[in-house]
C-alpha cells in the first residue's frame, strides 16, 4: 500500500510535468506561427523595397546618361508616382561637363 502511494505521487508529478511541457509546446508553436507570419510580411516588404530601389536606380542611370549626352531636352513621360527629381545635385555638379 505504501509502495502504491509512492507510485501514485510519482505518477501525478509526471503527469503535471507532462501538462507543463504540453503548455510550453503550445506557446512555442504559437510563437513560431507569429514569427513565420511576420517573416512573410517582412519578406514581401523587402521585395517591394528592392523593386522600388531598382526602378529608382535605373531612372538615375538614365538621367545621368541623358545629362552626360546632352539629351535632357527630349520629352519623357514620368510616372505619376515619380517625384520630380533635380537633374543635378550640388555634389555631383562637377562630374560631367556641360553640353555645348
C-alpha positions as CSV (number, residue, x, y, z in Angstrom):
1,X,0.0,0.0,0.0
2,X,2.8,2.4,0.9
3,X,4.6,1.5,-2.4
4,X,1.4,2.2,-4.3
5,X,1.1,5.6,-2.7
6,X,4.6,6.5,-3.6
7,X,4.0,5.4,-7.2
8,X,0.7,7.4,-7.4
9,X,2.6,10.5,-6.2
10,X,5.3,10.0,-8.9
11,X,2.6,9.4,-11.5
12,X,0.8,12.7,-10.5
13,X,4.2,14.5,-10.6
14,X,5.0,13.1,-14.1
15,X,1.5,13.9,-15.4
16,X,1.9,17.5,-14.1
17,X,5.3,17.8,-15.8
18,X,3.7,16.4,-19.0
19,X,0.9,19.1,-18.9
20,X,3.5,21.8,-18.3
21,X,5.6,20.6,-21.3
22,X,2.4,20.5,-23.5
23,X,1.6,24.1,-22.5
24,X,5.2,25.2,-23.3
25,X,5.0,23.4,-26.6
26,X,1.7,25.1,-27.5
27,X,3.3,28.5,-26.6
28,X,6.3,27.7,-28.8
29,X,4.1,26.7,-31.7
30,X,2.1,29.9,-31.4
31,X,5.2,32.0,-31.3
32,X,6.6,30.1,-34.3
33,X,3.4,30.8,-36.3
34,X,3.6,34.5,-35.3
35,X,7.3,34.7,-36.4
36,X,6.5,32.9,-39.7
37,X,3.8,35.4,-40.4
38,X,6.0,38.3,-39.5
39,X,8.8,36.9,-41.7
40,X,6.4,36.6,-44.7
41,X,5.3,40.2,-44.2
42,X,8.9,41.5,-43.9
43,X,10.0,39.4,-47.0
44,X,7.2,40.9,-49.0
45,X,8.1,44.4,-47.8
46,X,11.7,43.8,-48.7
47,X,10.8,42.6,-52.2
48,X,8.7,45.8,-52.7
49,X,11.5,48.0,-51.5
50,X,14.0,46.2,-53.7
51,X,11.8,46.8,-56.8
52,X,11.4,50.5,-56.0
53,X,15.2,50.8,-55.4
54,X,15.9,49.1,-58.7
55,X,13.5,51.3,-60.5
56,X,15.0,54.4,-59.0
57,X,18.5,53.2,-59.7
58,X,17.6,52.7,-63.4
59,X,15.9,56.1,-63.5
60,X,19.0,57.6,-62.0
61,X,21.3,55.9,-64.6
62,X,19.0,57.1,-67.4
63,X,19.1,60.7,-66.2
64,X,22.9,60.5,-65.7
65,X,23.2,59.2,-69.2
66,X,21.0,61.9,-70.6
67,X,22.9,64.5,-68.7
68,X,26.2,63.2,-70.0
69,X,25.0,63.1,-73.6
70,X,23.1,66.4,-73.6
71,X,19.7,64.7,-74.1
72,X,17.8,66.4,-71.3
73,X,15.6,68.5,-73.7
74,X,13.8,65.5,-75.1
75,X,10.3,64.9,-73.7
76,X,10.0,62.0,-71.3
77,X,6.9,60.8,-69.6
78,X,7.4,60.4,-65.9
79,X,5.2,58.0,-64.0
80,X,2.7,59.8,-61.7
81,X,4.3,58.3,-58.7
82,X,7.7,59.6,-59.6
83,X,8.6,62.7,-57.6
84,X,10.3,65.5,-59.5
85,X,14.0,64.8,-59.1
86,X,16.6,67.5,-59.5
87,X,18.7,66.6,-62.5
88,X,21.9,67.6,-60.9
89,X,22.7,67.7,-57.2
90,X,25.4,70.2,-56.0
91,X,27.7,67.4,-55.0
92,X,27.6,65.8,-58.5
93,X,27.9,69.2,-60.3
94,X,31.5,68.6,-61.4
95,X,31.0,65.0,-62.6
96,X,30.1,65.9,-66.2
97,X,31.0,68.8,-68.5
98,X,28.0,70.9,-69.6
99,X,26.7,70.2,-73.0
100,X,27.7,72.9,-75.6
